Every structure is written in structure tokens, then in C-alpha cells.
Amino acid sequence: MKFLLVLLLIPLFTIPAFAESQTLTTDQGTLDVKISYEDIKTGELTKLPIEFINPTTQKTQVHIDYRITISESDKILFQTPNLIHTSEGIINGFKFEFPQDGLYNIQVDAEGILFTPIPKESVIFDIAVGEVAAQPSTPIKEEGGGCLIATATYGSELAPQVQMLREIRDNQLMNTESGKSFMSGFNQIYYSFSPTIADMQRESPVFKEIVKAGLTPMLSTLTIMESAETESEVLGLGLSVIALNLGMYIGLPAFGIVKAIQFRKN
């Protein structure tokens, strides 16, 4: 039962892990922002190139006014004091020293394009450093944290689908003992495959659309969990979600295969 729950509720607990690059769309959709990094070692400066991309042309967008904020557990560790302008649209010289293992949020704000001010648009990258990325073993409270697969699918931490998943996870599941117990087992399984799926989505738009199509029915059923408040309600509605997803992802395909076989025999 626990393994089935892991498979069916994957989007709720997706915590970003190590990847060489991440590309997200700003919350208003004007820009794509790409951040790259290699092996991160605590106590050493890590180069973090950032590129602003025009989503229509998929080319570097020049002349951007931006600001960078880095935080851990809601504590700001670094913030550019003023807006900075990049004429090339690429920030090659930015470096940061991660002080310890942990989950870090890197927020990039864009407030100007081609010398014209715009309302602030933001993306938030989640960077897991050290043992957090390699082998999480305990539940992680993710206030402000992200959903790796869902974020890669919908393009932003601020996408409505990602926010809905985060709220269900934090407000319903993480407030129950059964939810917390589930998290402990889930982390071990999830980290074995999630980075690969997210990387494949970033590299292949076709695969990204396939994942989106596959997630859409699951997201619809998970809205049932929004009304759960007590331990019994979480368990009861959780079992209902499992039953619905088993029917959609296993039952219907199996029924179709059986019918196809019967049709060929006839």
C-alpha cells in the first residue's frame, strides 16, 4: 500500500535535487530564466551562470535589470542591494559560497527589459546541496520549497498547479501522523528517480508535454484532499484518491488491452 501511495502522490512531495541546469519561466511568463552549476562543495565559491531567455525566440534576451536573493530556511543569506543591469542577458561572473548542506532558494527578479521598467517578475530555483541532495532520510518541511517534477512540467514554482500541490502537502498531509510517516519512506524512493525525470523534461519539450498529459488526471483527483482536516479524513480521502488513480492509470488501460485482444480474436 505504501508503494502505491508513493507512485500515486509523486507530485506532492517532489523536492528539487542536483541537476546541472534548471530553466523556469517567470511568474508572468515574460522571460525564461536558466541557472547552471556543476558539483557544489560547501565552503567553496560556486559559479552560478544565469541566462535570461526570450520564450518566443528561445534566444538570449539582452538588456535585463535584475536582482538576486539567496535564502535557506527563510533566512536571507545574500541579496543584491540594488538592481543590476546585464547588457548581454547572461550573468557569467556570479558566485556564491554555500555554507553547509541544505536546501537553498535562489530567487531571480527581473524589473526591466531593454531599458524599460516592468513590474517585477520572479522565478525561484531550489538547489539541494550535499546530503540533502544525495540521501534524504527524514521528512522535510518545505515552506517556500518547490516541486521538482511539477515545476519542470508547468514552468514555475508559482504556477497554480504547483501551489495547489504544495498547499495540500503542507496543510493536509504534513499535519497528520500518517502523512509524516509516509514522508519518511517516500523520500528514500523518490530521490532514486526524480532528478532523471525532471532533467528529461527540461531537455525534451515532447516528453514534458507527455508528463503534463499524464499528470492532469492525477491533479484533478488530488483536489479531493483539499477538504481533509482530520487524521481519519486524510486516510479516507487518500484511499479514495488511490482508488481513482488505480482505475484511471491501471484499470482503464487494462480494460482496453483486454478488449483489443478480444477484438483481434474475433
Summary of the structure (lengths in Angstrom):
residues: 266
radius of gyration: 20.4
end to end distance: 37.8
largest distance: 74.0
contacts: 808
relative contact order: 0.15
helix: 45%
strand: 26%
